[in-house]
Amino acid sequence: MRIPVHNLAGEIIEEIEVQDAVFGVPANMSVIHQALVRQLANARQGNADTKTRGDVIGSTRKLFKQKGTGHARRGSIRAGGKKGSGAVFGPHPRDYRQAMPKKMHRLALTGALSEKVRSGELFVVNELKVESPKTRVVKGILDVLKIASPALVVTGKSEPTMVLSARNIPGIKTLPVSNINVADLLKYRQMVITVEAVRKAESIWGPKEAQPEA
């Protein structure tokens, strides 16, 4: 598969050959959904906690006799149902993490990435660097490329100046290619990625054979 490469003026300057194993994978929606659920579950803290009847302060004596009062039977002031009593079936700290085989995770990730290519929402640029943090510079680049929010800006490695430059643009997220995830691929409609990031993506998620030349 060949993908056009743009310069920062929005012009197509060349085409590069990319691996079908990364950018031409059929989208398995059930696997993508499972990967999304797993990612959101793993992000949960799971530290919500409530006190049970054994944790709250209160006497253990029986409040009134069992029969003859007209009230429902009640053995302890700490039993659930009254103000200040323990919670019944309340949440307690737990681990929400889910496991997923590496091959399934790779299939979900490459499937979502390939869907960007098929829908024409992936734009490859030859480079994407700014000398100093300036929001208007990155905003101008995105406007020239006709990139509208929400969009992902993916670089080959961590670029602090790019992050600082783009963080004030609504709906734009910048991250290195190694941090790409299913949730972001589904959340952000368009994606700008550098040639360097494309090659690194192939080295991470593609087969281990020799990488194709540009």
C-alpha positions in Angstrom: 0.0 0.0 0.0 1.2 3.5 -0.9 0.3 6.6 1.1 0.9 10.2 -0.1 3.3 12.4 2.0 2.6 16.1 2.4 4.9 18.9 3.3 3.9 21.7 5.8 2.5 23.7 2.9 -0.1 21.0 2.2 1.5 19.8 -1.0 2.0 16.2 -1.9 5.8 15.7 -2.3 6.0 11.9 -2.6 4.4 8.5 -1.8 5.8 5.9 0.6 5.2 2.2 0.7 3.7 1.1 4.1 3.0 -2.3 5.5 -0.4 -3.8 5.0 0.1 -5.6 8.3 -0.2 -2.3 10.0 -2.1 0.1 7.8 -4.2 -2.4 5.7 -5.8 -4.6 8.4 -9.5 -5.3 8.3 -11.3 -3.7 11.2 -12.6 -6.4 13.6 -15.1 -4.3 15.5 -15.7 -6.8 18.3 -12.0 -6.9 19.1 -11.7 -3.1 18.9 -14.7 -2.8 21.3 -13.1 -5.3 23.7 -9.9 -3.4 23.6 -11.7 -0.1 24.3 -13.6 -1.6 27.2 -10.3 -3.0 28.6 -8.6 0.3 28.3 -11.4 2.3 30.0 -11.6 -0.4 32.8 -7.8 -0.3 33.4 -8.1 3.5 33.8 -10.5 3.1 36.7 -9.0 3.7 40.2 -11.3 1.3 42.0 -10.7 3.0 45.4 -14.4 3.8 46.3 -15.2 2.4 49.7 -18.1 2.4 52.2 -18.4 1.4 55.8 -20.3 -1.7 56.7 -22.2 -2.3 59.9 -19.0 -3.5 61.5 -17.2 -0.3 60.7 -19.6 2.4 62.0 -19.8 3.5 65.6 -22.8 2.4 67.6 -24.1 0.2 70.4 -24.6 -3.5 69.8 -27.6 -3.8 72.2 -31.0 -4.7 70.8 -33.0 -1.5 70.4 -36.4 -2.8 71.5 -38.1 -6.1 72.0 -38.7 -8.4 69.1 -42.5 -8.5 69.3 -45.3 -6.3 70.4 -44.1 -2.8 69.4 -45.7 -2.6 66.0 -42.3 -1.8 64.4 -40.2 -4.0 62.2 -37.8 -6.1 64.1 -34.4 -4.5 64.5 -31.4 -5.9 66.3 -28.7 -3.2 66.0 -28.5 0.6 65.5 -25.6 -0.1 63.1 -27.7 -2.3 60.7 -28.4 -0.8 57.3 -31.4 1.4 56.5 -31.1 4.2 59.1 -29.1 7.4 59.2 -25.6 6.7 60.4 -25.8 3.0 59.9 -23.5 0.9 57.7 -24.0 0.7 54.0 -25.6 -2.5 52.5 -23.8 -3.9 49.5 -21.8 -0.7 49.1 -18.6 -0.5 47.0 -15.2 -1.5 48.3 -11.7 -1.2 46.8 -11.3 -3.5 43.9 -9.2 -4.0 40.8 -11.0 -3.4 37.5 -8.1 -4.3 35.3 -8.7 -6.7 32.4 -6.2 -8.8 30.5 -5.9 -9.1 26.7 -3.6 -11.2 24.6 -0.9 -9.2 22.8 -2.1 -10.4 19.4 -5.6 -9.3 20.1 -4.4 -5.9 21.3 -2.3 -5.5 18.1 -5.2 -6.5 15.9 -7.5 -3.9 17.6 -4.8 -1.2 17.3 -3.8 -1.9 13.7 -7.5 -2.3 12.7 -8.4 1.1 14.1 -5.3 2.6 12.5 -6.1 1.0 9.1 -9.7 2.4 9.3 -8.2 5.9 9.4 -6.4 5.2 6.2 -9.4 3.7 4.4 -11.6 6.7 5.5 -9.0 9.2 4.3 -8.6 10.6 7.8 -4.8 9.9 8.1 -2.4 12.6 6.8 1.3 11.8 6.6 3.7 14.7 6.7 7.5 14.6 6.1 8.3 16.4 9.4 6.5 18.2 12.2 8.8 20.3 14.4 8.6 23.7 15.9 11.7 25.5 17.3 9.9 27.1 20.2 6.4 26.7 21.8 4.1 28.8 19.6 0.4 27.9 19.3 -0.2 30.0 16.2 2.5 28.1 14.3 0.9 24.7 14.9 -2.6 26.2 14.3 -1.3 27.5 11.0 0.1 24.2 10.0 -3.2 22.4 10.8 -5.2 25.0 8.9 -3.0 24.6 5.8 -3.4 20.8 6.0 -7.2 21.3 6.5 -7.1 19.4 9.8 -10.2 20.2 11.9 -10.8 19.2 15.5 -10.9 16.7 17.0 -7.5 15.4 15.7 -4.4 13.5 16.8 -0.9 14.8 16.1 1.5 11.9 16.2 5.3 12.2 16.2 8.0 9.7 16.1 9.3 10.5 19.6 8.3 12.8 22.4 8.3 16.4 21.2 7.8 18.7 24.2 7.6 21.9 22.1 4.9 20.4 19.9 2.9 19.4 23.0 3.2 22.9 24.5 2.3 24.5 21.1 -0.8 22.4 20.5 -2.2 22.0 24.0 -4.2 25.3 23.8 -5.9 24.3 20.5 -9.3 22.8 21.3 -9.7 19.2 20.3 -6.0 18.6 19.4 -3.9 16.0 21.2 -0.2 15.4 20.6 1.5 12.2 21.5 4.4 10.0 20.4 3.6 7.0 18.2 4.5 4.5 21.0 1.5 5.9 23.0 -1.1 5.4 20.4 -4.2 3.7 21.8 -7.6 2.5 20.7 -9.5 5.0 22.7 -7.7 8.0 21.1 -8.0 6.5 17.6 -11.8 6.2 18.1 -12.2 9.6 19.8 -10.2 11.8 17.4 -11.5 11.9 13.9 -8.5 13.0 11.9 -4.8 12.1 12.4 -1.6 13.8 11.4 1.5 11.5 11.5 5.1 12.0 10.5 7.0 9.6 8.2 9.3 8.9 11.1 6.3 7.9 13.2 4.9 5.7 10.4 8.2 3.7 10.3 8.3 3.4 14.0 4.7 2.1 14.1 5.7 -0.5 11.6 8.6 -1.6 13.7 6.4 -1.8 16.8 3.3 -3.5 15.5 4.3 -4.9 12.1 6.1 -8.2 11.3 9.7 -8.4 12.1 10.9 -8.6 8.5 12.9 -5.8 6.9 11.0 -2.6 6.8 10.1 -1.2 3.3 12.1 1.8 2.0 10.5 5.1 1.3 
